[in-house]
Amino acid sequence: MTDAGSGDVTGGKGEGAAAWLDARLPVVSGFRQEYIDYPTPRNLNGLWNFGAILTVVLLVMLATGIFLAVNYTPTAAGAFASVEAIERQLPSGWLLRSIHVTGASLFLAALYVHLFRGLYYGSYKRPREVLWLTGLLLLVMVMFTAFAGYVLPWGQMSYWGADVAGKAVDAIPGIGPWLEHFLQGGDAPGDVSLHRFFVLHFVLAFAVLGVVVLHVAALHVTGSNNPLGIEPKEPRDTLTFHPYYTSKDAVGLILFALLFAVLVFFLPNLMFEAENFRPANPLHTPADIEPEWYFLPFYGMLQSVPSKFGGLLAAVGSILVLFLVPWLDTSPIRSARFRPVYRLGMVALVASFILLGLVGRHHAEGGWMIVGRVALAYYFAHFLVLLPLSKRLERGVILPRSISSGMDAGA
């Protein structure tokens, strides 16, 4: 006979341990609700795979980064030698570093595609403003993390990249010299700056993971946008996340992993700067100082403006203006599929971004200076002129009644 006050320690007849735990800490049921039975728009295309790809690559980067950090020496005298030891003496160290470096490039590439998708399909519009802002916060954090990681090998390009960044920060009126001294710990990059960049790289990497959690939480509050930019209105508009989108994401991850493997095993030198295989030498400046490819558009902005501070404003402003996009775009229509003028504007925006990268690659010399200024002018005009005027240019557009009806009509 069971004492009524104490209750049945098994939690009830037929109740297993998993059910008992879930009743008190609903992890299993919560996971099922948010990642298995979660209703997802049925018309998501391949561009929606990049969210899962970014998550997996981030985890790979964190795992390889921890092993690299354990064997790294954050001093000006020992950093380059420790990286060489990882490459040549640590078992599979070359593979870990190659995966980490390749992962950085592909992560930024996937992040840019993810950003383009958000702009093209209007994923920043109400009610997804917080989702957009957390995504941009991730972009900024990843950029800082990537730059800090670029400095750590302490080769020639690492050293002079840190030096150029310090001089750019020094151009800020008032606080510039103080900020440069804070980052570098002196008049030039050295032990203090290398140690600070190492701490920044390590701490920000895990901070990025925390903001990813917030980003995903914001996504599950508002639901995912879709290529039509229409909210689901009936059961036919959605599919459960599993098995439909788990299998779709799996295919995308396999294709991405194949590209990853080709770069790591067959084209390893594509991801490394040849100049960075030489130890840092403050007395010898490389012939061409340029950042990694994913920073080239911003480097092109820096060089396209005659004033050093003006170039810095342009580069920083190109990111900050993205935070205002939900309020700059006044059109009630989300997707560029129904916005012909905006669609052409997006093509021009991508072209201007690529051209700015080429300008950075050619150091804004000769005709590239003119190209850079035209591309930079359009970049800001897209957000500050085209978006506010878009509402007037898109009158009379008839949207499909629902996602399913739009798919049936071939939209």
Residue pairs with C-beta under 8 A, 6 or more apart in sequence:
2 8
10 20
11 19
11 20
11 23
18 28
21 27
21 28
22 28
22 29
34 220
35 241
35 242
36 240
36 241
36 242
37 240
37 241
37 242
38 220
38 240
38 241
39 223
39 232
39 238
39 239
39 240
39 241
40 223
40 224
40 238
40 239
40 240
40 241
40 244
40 245
41 223
41 224
41 225
41 226
41 232
41 237
41 238
41 239
41 403
42 236
42 237
42 238
42 239
42 244
42 403
42 404
42 407
43 226
43 227
43 228
43 403
43 406
43 407
44 224
44 226
44 227
44 245
44 248
45 227
46 252
47 113
47 114
47 117
48 117
48 224
48 245
49 248
49 249
49 251
49 252
49 253
50 110
50 113
50 114
50 117
50 252
51 114
52 249
52 252
52 253
53 110
53 249
53 252
53 253
53 256
54 107
54 110
54 111
54 114
55 212
56 253
57 103
57 106
57 107
57 110
57 256
58 107
58 208
58 209
58 212
60 99
60 103
61 100
61 103
61 104
61 107
61 205
62 205
62 206
62 209
64 96
64 97
64 99
64 100
64 103
65 100
65 202
65 205
67 96
68 86
68 96
68 97
68 100
69 198
69 202
71 82
71 85
71 86
71 90
71 93
72 79
72 82
72 83
72 86
72 152
72 198
73 79
73 81
73 82
74 152
74 194
74 195
74 198
75 191
75 194
75 195
76 154
76 189
76 190
76 191
76 194
76 280
77 191
79 152
79 153
79 154
79 194
80 153
80 154
80 155
80 279
80 280
83 97
83 152
83 153
83 154
85 93
86 93
86 94
86 96
86 97
87 93
87 94
87 97
88 94
90 96
95 264
98 264
98 268
98 271
99 260
99 264
101 271
101 272
102 260
102 263
102 264
102 268
102 271
103 260
104 146
104 149
104 292
105 263
105 271
105 292
105 293
105 294
106 256
106 259
106 260
106 263
107 142
108 142
108 146
108 294
109 294
110 256
111 138
111 139
111 142
112 294
114 135
115 135
115 139
115 322
116 346
116 350
117 123
118 124
118 132
118 135
118 225
119 325
119 346
119 349
120 335
120 336
120 343
120 346
121 225
121 226
121 227
121 229
121 334
121 335
121 336
122 225
122 229
122 329
122 333
122 334
122 335
122 336
123 131
123 132
123 225
123 334
124 131
124 132
124 325
124 326
124 329
125 229
125 326
125 329
125 334
126 326
127 222
128 218
128 222
128 225
129 326
130 218
130 222
131 215
131 218
131 219
131 222
132 325
132 326
133 323
134 211
134 214
134 215
134 218
135 215
136 319
136 322
136 323
137 211
138 208
138 211
138 212
138 215
139 319
139 322
140 319
141 204
141 207
141 208
141 211
142 208
143 295
143 319
144 200
144 204
145 200
145 201
145 204
145 205
145 208
146 292
146 294
146 295
147 161
147 165
147 291
147 295
148 197
148 198
148 200
148 201
148 204
149 201
150 157
150 158
150 161
150 291
150 292
151 158
151 159
151 161
151 162
151 189
151 193
151 194
151 197
152 158
152 194
152 197
152 198
152 201
153 276
154 194
154 279
154 280
155 273
155 275
155 276
155 277
155 278
155 279
155 280
156 275
156 276
156 278
156 279
156 280
156 281
156 284
156 286
157 273
157 275
157 276
157 286
157 289
158 276
158 280
159 189
159 280
159 281
159 282
160 285
160 286
160 289
161 289
161 291
162 184
162 189
162 193
162 197
163 188
163 189
164 289
165 183
166 180
166 183
166 184
166 188
166 189
166 193
167 180
167 308
168 302
168 308
168 311
168 312
169 176
169 179
169 180
169 183
169 312
170 176
170 177
170 179
170 180
171 308
171 309
171 312
172 179
172 309
172 312
173 309
181 187
183 193
183 196
184 190
184 192
184 193
185 191
185 192
185 193
185 195
185 196
186 192
186 193
188 282
189 280
223 231
223 232
225 334
226 403
227 335
227 337
228 335
228 337
228 399
228 400
228 403
228 406
228 411
229 333
229 334
229 335
229 337
229 338
229 399
230 334
230 399
230 400
230 402
230 403
230 406
232 238
232 402
232 403
233 401
233 402
233 403
234 402
234 404
236 402
236 403
236 404
237 402
237 403
237 404
238 403
239 245
263 270
263 271
273 292
275 286
288 363
290 296
290 299
290 360
290 361
290 363
291 299
291 360
293 357
295 360
296 356
296 357
296 358
296 360
296 361
297 318
297 353
297 354
297 356
297 357
297 360
298 315
298 318
298 356
298 360
299 315
299 360
300 355
300 356
300 357
300 358
300 359
300 360
300 361
300 364
300 372
300 375
300 376
301 311
301 314
301 315
301 318
301 356
301 360
301 372
301 376
302 308
302 311
302 312
302 314
302 315
302 360
303 311
303 359
303 360
303 363
303 364
303 369
303 372
304 311
304 314
304 356
304 359
304 364
304 369
304 372
304 373
304 375
304 376
305 311
305 313
305 314
305 373
305 376
314 376
317 380
318 379
318 380
321 328
321 380
321 383
321 384
322 383
324 383
325 383
325 387
328 383
328 384
328 387
328 388
329 387
329 388
329 390
330 387
330 388
330 390
330 391
331 339
331 342
331 387
331 390
331 391
331 394
332 391
333 339
333 394
333 397
333 399
336 342
336 343
336 346
337 343
337 411
338 394
338 397
338 399
339 390
339 394
339 397
341 386
341 390
341 393
341 394
342 386
342 390
342 393
342 394
345 382
345 386
348 378
348 382
349 378
349 379
349 382
351 375
352 375
352 376
352 378
352 379
352 382
353 375
353 379
355 371
355 372
355 375
356 372
356 375
356 376
356 379
358 368
358 371
359 368
359 369
359 371
359 372
359 375
362 368
364 372
399 406
400 406
400 409
400 411
